[in-house]
């Protein structure tokens, strides 16, 4: 890179680039935190609305005890075919 592109010494240029990158990282982190907060609030509202409408709760945070699925435990669902043509 030519000297004119660095606007001063290379050390000053690196300092400016580091500062710029840190500023961008901070803005991204702040935006992500705001988005996550908004998402969590929306999910809580939807859970409350669903609970009020249906009178039941759904626990999404349940822990999977076993990954094994037996064929006898599975329910076979066949899609309905509508031939209206």
NORLINTA-V937349 format. One line per field, one symbol per residue. burial: 1 if it has 9 or more other ideal C-beta (glycine too) atoms within 8 Angstrom, else 0. A space follows every 50 residues. Layout:
burial = ???
This chain:
burial = 00000100000110010000000000000000000000000000001001 10000000000000000000000000000000000
